Amino acid sequence: MAGPEAAREVVQLEKQYWQAIKDKDFETAISLADDPCIVTGPQGVQRIDKATFRQMMRDAEHTLREFDFDEAMQTRMLGDDVAVVAYKVREKLTVDGKPVAVEAAHSSTWMRRNGRWLCALHSESIAGDPFGRDRKRSSKRAAA
């Protein structure tokens, strides 16, 4: 049955996923992903199976220290067994041993399979100028 209860469940699962990443509880994070899960972001598009996902998390060169969701999370039920959720998030990470703060917009498409919600697609977009004018240029590009 699609409706507010299912939408709330998907939001809770999205939050559970983030907490699992912060806690380095990779098995919980993996259990929430479809196999494969498509992921898009600044690094491109990837189709990630559970084994690859597990290895990516173990080999991560960053640590999520804190996260804070914007209260205006958007959800939409596309049917009884498909939902999308979109939101802004502020992240505090450690990258290459240094603290980094990131603001981004994320979205996930969840599907219910055999009674369980699984994330089939996750996308992230770093906040900022849509044309990248606010990003630093590398010295190689600046010289070109």
ABEGO torsion letter per residue (X at the ends): XBEAAAAAAAAAAAAAAAAAAAAGBAAAAAAABBOBBBBBBAAEBBBBBAAAAAAAAAABABBBABBBBBABBBBBBAEAABBBBBBBBBBBBBBGGBBBBBBBBBBBBBBBBGGBBBBABBBBBBBEBAAGAABBBBAAAAAX
